[in-house]
Amino acid sequence: MAKKHITLQHSESVIVQAAAQIYSAYIASGRVPEDDNTKYLKQSIKEAITIARSVDDAVISDGEME
C-alpha cells in the first residue's frame, strides 16, 4: 500500500488536535462502541470546529487588527 502524504494548514492542525482530545475523552469515558466509532469521531470534529469558531468570534488576534 502506498503512503499518502497530507499537508494541513496551521488552523487545521489546531482543530485536529482539539478533535483528537475530544475523541479520546469519549473513548476514555467508555462512550464509544467498537462498531460505531465513526459517529463519535465525526462528532468530535464538529465540536472542535464549533469551539474554534466560538473563539474566533470572541477574540480579536493581533493579525486581525487594522
Short mmCIF file of the C-alpha atoms (twelve columns), coordinates in Angstrom:
data_MODEL
# 
_entry.id   MODEL 
# 
loop_
_atom_site.group_PDB 
_atom_site.id 
_atom_site.type_symbol 
_atom_site.label_atom_id 
_atom_site.label_alt_id 
_atom_site.label_comp_id 
_atom_site.label_asym_id 
_atom_site.label_seq_id 
_atom_site.Cartn_x 
_atom_site.Cartn_y 
_atom_site.Cartn_z 
_atom_site.pdbx_PDB_model_num 
ATOM 1  C CA . MET A 1  0.000   0.000  0.000  1 
ATOM 2  C CA . ALA A 2  1.376   3.398  -0.990 1 
ATOM 3  C CA . LYS A 3  1.858   6.002  1.692  1 
ATOM 4  C CA . LYS A 4  -0.317  9.073  1.415  1 
ATOM 5  C CA . HIS A 5  1.018   12.441 2.429  1 
ATOM 6  C CA . ILE A 6  -1.217  15.154 3.803  1 
ATOM 7  C CA . THR A 7  -0.447  18.774 4.470  1 
ATOM 8  C CA . LEU A 8  -2.537  20.725 6.940  1 
ATOM 9  C CA . GLN A 9  -2.672  24.453 7.445  1 
ATOM 10 C CA . HIS A 10 -1.908  25.630 10.981 1 
ATOM 11 C CA . SER A 11 -5.581  26.270 11.792 1 
ATOM 12 C CA . GLU A 12 -6.490  22.793 10.534 1 
ATOM 13 C CA . SER A 13 -3.830  21.155 12.687 1 
ATOM 14 C CA . VAL A 14 -5.144  23.011 15.744 1 
ATOM 15 C CA . ILE A 15 -8.648  21.665 15.054 1 
ATOM 16 C CA . VAL A 16 -7.218  18.151 14.560 1 
ATOM 17 C CA . GLN A 17 -5.561  18.372 17.982 1 
ATOM 18 C CA . ALA A 18 -8.766  19.558 19.651 1 
ATOM 19 C CA . ALA A 19 -10.848 16.884 17.889 1 
ATOM 20 C CA . ALA A 20 -8.364  14.201 18.957 1 
ATOM 21 C CA . GLN A 21 -8.625  15.325 22.576 1 
ATOM 22 C CA . ILE A 22 -12.424 15.327 22.439 1 
ATOM 23 C CA . TYR A 23 -12.469 11.910 20.744 1 
ATOM 24 C CA . SER A 24 -10.031 10.440 23.267 1 
ATOM 25 C CA . ALA A 25 -12.251 11.729 26.079 1 
ATOM 26 C CA . TYR A 26 -15.205 9.907  24.526 1 
ATOM 27 C CA . ILE A 27 -13.118 6.727  24.352 1 
ATOM 28 C CA . ALA A 28 -11.786 7.104  27.909 1 
ATOM 29 C CA . SER A 29 -15.312 7.596  29.241 1 
ATOM 30 C CA . GLY A 30 -16.452 4.357  27.595 1 
ATOM 31 C CA . ARG A 31 -18.971 6.070  25.313 1 
ATOM 32 C CA . VAL A 32 -17.514 4.793  22.004 1 
ATOM 33 C CA . PRO A 33 -18.711 1.335  20.962 1 
ATOM 34 C CA . GLU A 34 -16.248 -0.569 18.769 1 
ATOM 35 C CA . ASP A 35 -18.758 -0.912 15.935 1 
ATOM 36 C CA . ASP A 36 -19.750 2.789  15.804 1 
ATOM 37 C CA . ASN A 37 -16.571 4.782  16.354 1 
ATOM 38 C CA . THR A 38 -17.035 6.841  13.161 1 
ATOM 39 C CA . LYS A 39 -20.073 8.564  14.672 1 
ATOM 40 C CA . TYR A 40 -18.046 9.782  17.657 1 
ATOM 41 C CA . LEU A 41 -15.073 10.739 15.504 1 
ATOM 42 C CA . LYS A 42 -17.278 12.940 13.296 1 
ATOM 43 C CA . GLN A 43 -18.977 14.416 16.366 1 
ATOM 44 C CA . SER A 44 -15.574 15.261 17.857 1 
ATOM 45 C CA . ILE A 45 -14.582 17.106 14.684 1 
ATOM 46 C CA . LYS A 46 -17.845 19.070 14.662 1 
ATOM 47 C CA . GLU A 47 -17.363 20.022 18.307 1 
ATOM 48 C CA . ALA A 48 -13.752 21.121 17.695 1 
ATOM 49 C CA . ILE A 49 -14.884 23.319 14.793 1 
ATOM 50 C CA . THR A 50 -17.639 24.816 16.951 1 
ATOM 51 C CA . ILE A 51 -15.095 25.640 19.646 1 
ATOM 52 C CA . ALA A 52 -12.724 27.189 17.073 1 
ATOM 53 C CA . ARG A 53 -15.495 29.348 15.592 1 
ATOM 54 C CA . SER A 54 -16.631 30.465 19.049 1 
ATOM 55 C CA . VAL A 55 -13.103 31.505 19.967 1 
ATOM 56 C CA . ASP A 56 -12.656 33.279 16.626 1 
ATOM 57 C CA . ASP A 57 -15.870 35.235 17.244 1 
ATOM 58 C CA . ALA A 58 -14.883 36.134 20.813 1 
ATOM 59 C CA . VAL A 59 -11.212 37.050 20.338 1 
ATOM 60 C CA . ILE A 60 -9.523  39.597 18.094 1 
ATOM 61 C CA . SER A 61 -5.978  38.459 17.451 1 
ATOM 62 C CA . ASP A 62 -3.074  40.753 16.617 1 
ATOM 63 C CA . GLY A 63 -3.238  39.832 12.930 1 
ATOM 64 C CA . GLU A 64 -6.895  40.866 12.701 1 
ATOM 65 C CA . MET A 65 -6.377  44.414 13.962 1 
ATOM 66 C CA . GLU A 66 -6.073  47.274 11.486 1 
# 
